[in-house]
Amino acid sequence: MSDLKDRLRTDLTAAIKDRDTVRSSTLRMVLTSITNAEVAGKESKELTDDDVVTVLSSEAKKRREAAEAFAEAGRTDSAAKERAEAEVIADYLPEQLSGDEIRDLVTSVVEQLGVAGDGMKAMGRVMGTLQPRVKGRADGGVVAAEVRRQLAGA
C-alpha cells in the first residue's frame, strides 16, 4: 500500500476522533475516489503514491471549479465549503509551483527541445516533456496556457 494512502487513512481516523467534520468528510471522499481508481478497468490494482497524487490533484481541481461556480451563482456558503475541502486536499499534494516557476520551466523546456520558432505545432512535444515535471504541482490548464503564450511568441 502507498505511504500517502496510509497517511490519509491515519489522518481520517484522527479527524473522526477530533470531530473535525470537514476534514473527515473530505478524507472519506478522497479515499473513496482512490478506491474507485483502484478498481476501475478490467483488473483492480494497488495505486502508487504518484497515482494517489493524480487522484488528489483531480479532486482538488474539482473543488476549485465547484467553488468558482458556486461563487458566480452567489452561493457563498457552498463556495466556502468547497474551498475548505480544497485546502484539506492541498495538505497532501506537493507544494504548488508559482507562476514564475511555471514560466521558467516552460522556457527551459522550449529551449531544451529547440522548438522556439516552431509555433503551436510544437505544443504536444513541449507538454509531453513538461507533464512529468509538473504532475501534482501545477494545474495543467495553467501550464498549457503558458506554453501557448510562449510558442505564439507573445
Secondary structure, DSSP 8 states (H G I E B T S, - for coil): --HHHHHHHHHHHHHHHTT-HHHHHHHHHHHHHHHHHHH-SSS-----HHHHHHHHHHHHHHHHHHHHHHHHTT-HHHHHHHHHHHHHHHTTS-----HHHHHHHHHHHHHHHT-TTSGGGGHHHHHHHHHHHHTTTS-HHHHHHHHHHHHTT-
